[in-house]
Amino acid sequence: MRIILQLMKGGSLLEGLKTLGKSRLRTAELLRYALQMCSALRYLKHEHIIHRDIAARNILLDEGLSTAKLGDFGLAVTVEEIEKKQKSENLHDIDVLLKSKIAVKWTSPESLEKGEYTYQSEMWSFGILLWEMWSYGRVPYRKIYVEKVLTEIKHGTRCEIIENSEGPNKIPLNIRNLLTNQSLWAYDSALRPTIETVTQIVQESHS
């Protein structure tokens, strides 16, 4: 697998969310980034690649803040590679995951529990990314210890939506509806929408 990243001078999306905040990165910009990430994930799916580290810290912005690109492919694997790993390694042990570089709070429950990484587990992480955008860089489950995240998810805990009452920063209803345990954060991965469906939803919000 060969990935070539263009040099991006705007820093990470996470840095931008925290430093520029609501004054520069409003809903219109966030929707554009979300749509660009949808495009990146559709490309990776076409190439049979699972990123496994989708997060605002790994999204790079250009100097003009108009373009976002998905970076840091250090944990990325092909579908064929992950199938081999699942047969040969005990990836579902929480201590193993913590000692690896897996970001637990961005990772789907089936990945944490059974070491299953699929395109639908990517959608869970994409939901966390969307949440990061409209919470302006907050840490998911910030009051929950990493070791307890999976247990809390099983009990129905999800990231709390931060409501922005201001028009230019308000999370669109279509995006908000994705961030529930009936959509991108469904415990059963089969119930999560595909990247193709999510792209259509983001596109409708962006239009």
C-alpha positions in Angstrom: 0.0 0.0 0.0 1.5 3.3 -1.0 0.0 6.6 0.2 1.4 10.0 -0.9 0.3 12.9 1.3 0.5 16.5 0.0 2.1 18.9 2.4 -0.7 20.7 4.2 0.2 24.0 5.9 -3.0 24.6 7.8 -2.2 22.2 10.6 -4.5 19.5 11.9 -8.3 19.9 12.0 -8.1 19.3 15.8 -5.7 22.3 16.2 -8.0 24.4 14.0 -11.1 23.5 16.0 -9.4 24.5 19.2 -7.6 27.6 18.1 -9.7 29.1 15.4 -13.0 27.8 16.8 -16.4 29.0 15.9 -15.2 32.3 14.5 -13.5 30.7 11.5 -14.7 27.1 11.3 -18.4 27.4 11.1 -20.9 24.8 10.0 -20.4 25.6 6.3 -16.7 24.8 6.6 -17.3 21.8 8.8 -19.7 20.3 6.3 -17.2 20.8 3.5 -14.6 18.9 5.5 -17.1 16.2 6.3 -17.9 15.8 2.6 -14.2 15.7 1.8 -13.7 12.9 4.4 -16.6 11.0 2.9 -14.8 11.1 -0.4 -11.6 9.9 1.3 -13.4 7.0 2.9 -15.1 6.0 -0.3 -11.7 5.9 -2.0 -10.2 3.8 0.8 -13.1 1.4 0.6 -12.6 1.1 -3.2 -8.9 0.3 -2.5 -9.8 -2.3 0.2 -8.1 -0.2 2.9 -9.2 0.2 6.5 -7.7 3.3 8.1 -8.4 2.4 11.8 -7.5 5.9 13.1 -10.1 8.3 11.8 -10.0 11.4 14.1 -9.7 15.2 13.9 -6.0 15.0 14.9 -5.3 13.0 11.7 -7.2 15.4 9.4 -4.8 18.0 7.7 -6.0 21.4 6.5 -4.5 23.5 3.7 -3.3 27.0 4.4 -6.5 28.6 3.2 -8.6 26.2 5.3 -10.6 25.2 2.3 -9.4 21.6 1.9 -9.1 18.8 4.4 -7.2 15.6 3.8 -7.0 12.4 5.7 -3.5 11.6 7.0 -1.6 9.3 9.3 -1.9 5.9 7.8 0.3 4.3 10.4 -2.5 1.9 11.5 -4.1 1.4 8.1 -4.3 -2.1 6.7 -5.8 -3.8 3.8 -8.9 -6.1 4.2 -6.7 -9.1 3.4 -4.1 -8.1 6.1 -6.7 -7.6 8.8 -8.2 -11.0 8.1 -4.8 -12.6 8.6 -4.2 -10.6 11.8 -7.5 -11.6 13.2 -6.6 -15.3 12.7 -3.2 -15.0 14.2 -3.4 -12.4 17.0 -5.5 -11.8 20.1 -6.6 -8.3 19.1 -9.7 -8.1 21.3 -7.9 -8.0 24.7 -8.2 -4.5 26.1 -4.6 -4.5 27.4 -3.4 -5.4 24.0 -5.4 -2.6 22.4 -4.1 -0.1 25.0 -0.5 -1.1 24.4 -0.9 -0.9 20.7 -1.6 2.5 19.2 -5.4 2.0 18.8 -7.3 5.1 20.0 -9.9 3.4 22.2 -12.3 6.4 22.4 -12.5 6.6 18.7 -12.8 2.8 18.1 -16.0 0.8 17.5 -17.2 -1.6 20.2 -16.7 -4.7 18.0 -13.2 -3.7 17.3 -12.5 -3.2 21.1 -14.3 -6.4 22.1 -13.4 -8.8 19.3 -10.7 -7.1 17.2 -13.1 -6.9 14.2 -12.2 -4.0 11.8 -14.5 -3.5 8.9 -15.9 -0.6 6.8 -18.8 -0.4 9.3 -16.4 0.0 12.2 -14.9 2.9 10.3 -18.3 4.5 10.3 -18.4 4.5 14.1 -15.1 6.4 14.1 -16.4 8.7 11.4 -19.3 9.5 13.8 -16.8 10.4 16.5 -15.0 12.7 14.0 -18.3 14.5 13.2 -18.9 14.9 16.9 -15.4 16.3 17.4 -16.1 18.9 14.6 -19.3 20.3 16.2 -18.0 20.1 19.7 -14.9 22.0 18.6 -12.2 19.6 19.6 -13.5 18.2 22.8 -12.3 14.8 23.9 -15.0 12.0 23.6 -16.2 10.5 26.8 -13.9 12.9 28.7 -15.2 11.8 32.1 -14.8 8.1 31.4 -11.5 6.2 31.9 -10.2 4.5 28.7 -10.5 1.1 30.3 -14.2 1.7 31.0 -15.2 3.0 27.6 -16.4 -0.4 26.2 -18.5 -1.2 29.3 -20.1 2.2 29.1 -20.9 1.8 25.4 -22.5 -1.5 26.1 -24.7 0.3 28.7 -25.8 2.7 26.1 -23.5 5.7 26.7 -22.7 7.8 23.7 -20.9 11.1 23.2 -23.2 13.9 24.3 -24.1 16.3 21.5 -23.0 19.8 22.2 -25.7 22.2 21.1 -24.6 25.5 19.5 -27.5 27.8 19.4 -25.8 30.3 17.0 -27.0 29.8 13.5 -23.6 29.7 11.7 -22.3 27.1 14.1 -25.4 25.0 14.8 -25.1 21.3 13.9 -27.5 20.4 11.1 -30.4 18.1 12.0 -29.3 15.5 9.4 -25.8 15.3 11.0 -27.2 15.3 14.5 -29.4 12.3 13.6 -26.4 10.4 12.5 -24.8 10.7 16.0 -27.2 8.3 17.8 -27.2 4.6 18.8 -29.7 4.0 16.0 -27.3 5.3 13.3 -23.5 5.7 13.2 -23.2 4.6 16.9 -25.4 1.6 16.6 -23.9 -1.2 18.7 -24.7 -3.7 16.0 -22.4 -2.7 13.1 -24.9 -4.0 10.5 -27.3 -1.3 11.5 -24.9 1.6 10.8 -25.3 3.4 7.5 -22.7 2.9 4.8 -20.3 5.5 3.7 -22.4 5.9 0.5 -25.5 6.7 2.5 -23.7 9.0 4.8 -22.2 10.9 1.9 -25.7 11.5 0.6 -26.8 12.8 4.0 -23.8 15.1 4.3 -24.3 16.3 0.7 -27.9 17.2 1.4 -26.8 19.2 4.5 -24.1 20.9 2.5 -26.3 22.0 -0.4 
